[in-house]
């Protein structure tokens, strides 16, 4: 019993889908931040010519007011123009960054829309529960991760900058243009180092978050059984339903035996009752069939109703295997069954209905 309660089984697709509906998805914040950062840097570099033009236009417009007397209306126009130009510079970049944040989330767990996390839950403002969450192992691990990330960033930045300072005694003698180029190159090197570090941290966090996510969703054997019962229905209930259906079908079948024209047997194990009503059916029809005990019951009812019983083992076995109750017999068996019916009609002087 204890083994059934241990969460050792991988989560089922339904368990994962239910978690998604609740807004519980494996989202790595470091991965989202890294993707957003990369896209933001790329967008900024791509937008540099555009930003340069807007800045130049703003500078030229502002310069036009130098040496002029400005009234309240001029100040108003200047402020609106500055605000508009900065908005035109920032808005494209901000839009791209916002889209990249959504894209980073979709890359991790697919497209998801749910309003369940927005539903007010007063349990979340429970101070005791909040304190437990604050002191939980999950929060402790998150704190350790932050400390490790900050420490790595500081160490790499320190060693990179320390190596750059060794070149300063010679750099101070460079022309100003060469000094700016040196500063640009070192800045790019530092950015590349930081990006490589952030990439490593993002990948680690991605795998760590997904590992913990699926670990938390693991199920016990009993939970899988309960879920299967909910999806497929209780096997015991389904078995009882099938039993009732079979009993009802058997009862209807027994009620139809008196309408049969003949019962074909093998003679012990199989019995198939055939009816041919020309007014309602285009071909002979199986109204009942059975094996062993049920076959004996069919023959008993047939004898009580005066229905002729014909022994034809090959035909009886073939009819039992290939014919369904209350269905027309297959065309390939018309001839064999017609011969039996003809014999019955001729022997009993019974005419077809």
Buried (B, 14 or more C-beta within 10 A) or exposed (E): EEEEEEBEBEBBEEBBEBBBEEBBBBBBEBBBBBBBBBBBEEBEEEBEEEBEEBEEEBEEBEEEEEEEEEEEEEEEBBEEBEEEBEEBBEEBBEEBBEEBBEBBBEEBBEEEEEEEEEEEEEEEEEEEEEEEEEEEEEEEEEEEBEEEBEEBBEEBBEEBEEEBEEEEEEBEEEEEEEEEEBEEEBEEEBEEBBBEBBBEBBBBBBEBBBEEBBEEBBBBBBBBEEBBBEEEEEEEEEEEEEEEEEEEEBEEBBEBBBBBBBBBBBBEBBBBBBBBEEEEEEBBBBBBBBBEEBBBBBBEBBEEEEBBBBEBBEBBBBBBEEBEBBEBBEEEBEEBBEEBBEBBBEEEEEEEE
